[in-house]
């Protein structure tokens, strides 16, 4: 019991990469004056390093740490991102965009989608996306910062450069980096992790250990034996191939997600190159065919050799056990379709900071951490499953099986509710808001059976004027924005 309540003064981070250095940056920037922070990594051990698309929460994370955006973007060759273009997901030739921000204006009784549906019924409404600033700016390839955070955005970034940028940031705040491989992990009698034994023979003791060893999960999985819950019965994809190419034109403020017969392909534009990859299920296609498909659907000269990445979609049953917390791939993985990997790293870090056990680890903190983590990941999991379940495609075994599979009850409820009533909702602390659920469900082909009666109270003229005022305001704002490429070059462009 005494060991359990030992004060936390020395934190050891096992592994670098995005997860390790984000953790080091946040801990050192906020608690560096009262903690001794050590990070152990080896240059010989590669990182996955393909998480190059992010969501707007990273903007806020950087603000919390007082990271200069222009310096960060120049260092990571980053561009801005306003959403994701889903091409061929609903059906061949049918595309839509899941954008950031909000669409239209809600009434206190009902969401904007109900007034839009009534407008469609009366023939006075345009496409749903015409009422969203971020979506229209993305289509027009335009971007600029607006006052009062008037435009919601994220980044496309080079993950390797990002880790190096955060390393410099962390070392400035006192983090010690040790270059070494972890040979073994030493446990105390009570099951806690006592030390990391390095290949150099050095022994690294700590009070709290952060497992950022990626898919190996050396501490949380291998040492502490925390079981992994496999979600591949809902998420079929278990493989990815990544390759970098030369830029062939202006960088667009949008991630492209292109559906194939047995998976999907990403295209992520940076300042100096383009990140490409294909995500697929080995049950439906072999590596060589997937690689050939990827290389046949890229633009520009390849800069790297295509590399295959294996993964198992799922989550460890606990992310905090004893005095060890798994952050990043060591705790679980959901495919990158909605760019949530870095966000989940960030959320674990923030949750740790909010519940930091400075006076010793209490089981109540551990339990709450695990409960919140599990709840959050389930909602994100369901949102990703939605993209596969709700589709009009039945043209290949892959899509047919996805459309016909049973899904978690809470997801089926949301699908049924939107189908029957047009209503969407956001659970407290859930990542994706109502507008995200609406955009994807409409985009994937759900046409709600009815709308809220509030929309019936507007006459044709009033409803038309209401919708047109929103659309006109969006169009006027987009027209005033510079091109994304021009803005990036002026704001943070850096010559290599």
Secondary structure, 3 states (H helix, E strand, C coil): CCCCCCCCCEEEEECCHHHHHHHHHHHHHHHCCCCEEEEEECCCCCCCCCCCECCCHHHHHHHHCCCCHHHHHHHHCCEEECEEEEEEEEECCEEEEEECCCCCCCECCECHHHHHHHHHHHCCCCCHHHHCHHHHHHHCCECCCCHHHCCCCEEECCHHHHHHHHHHHHHHCCCEEEECCEEEEEECCCCCEEEEEECCCCEEECCEEEECCHHHCHHHHHHCCCCEEECCCCCCCCEEEEEEECCCCCCCCCEEEEEECCEEEEEEECCCCEEEEEEECCCCCCHHHHHHHHHCCCCCCECCCCEEEECCCEEECCCEECCEEECHHHCEECCHHHCCHHHHHHHHHHHHHHCCCCCCCCHHHHHHHHHHHHHHHHHHHHHHHHHHHCCCCCCCHHHHHHHHCCCCHHHHHHHHHHHHHCCCCCCCCCCCCHHHHHHHHHHCCCCCCCCCHHHHHCCHHHHHHHHHHHHHHHHHHHHHCCEHHHHHHHHHCCCC
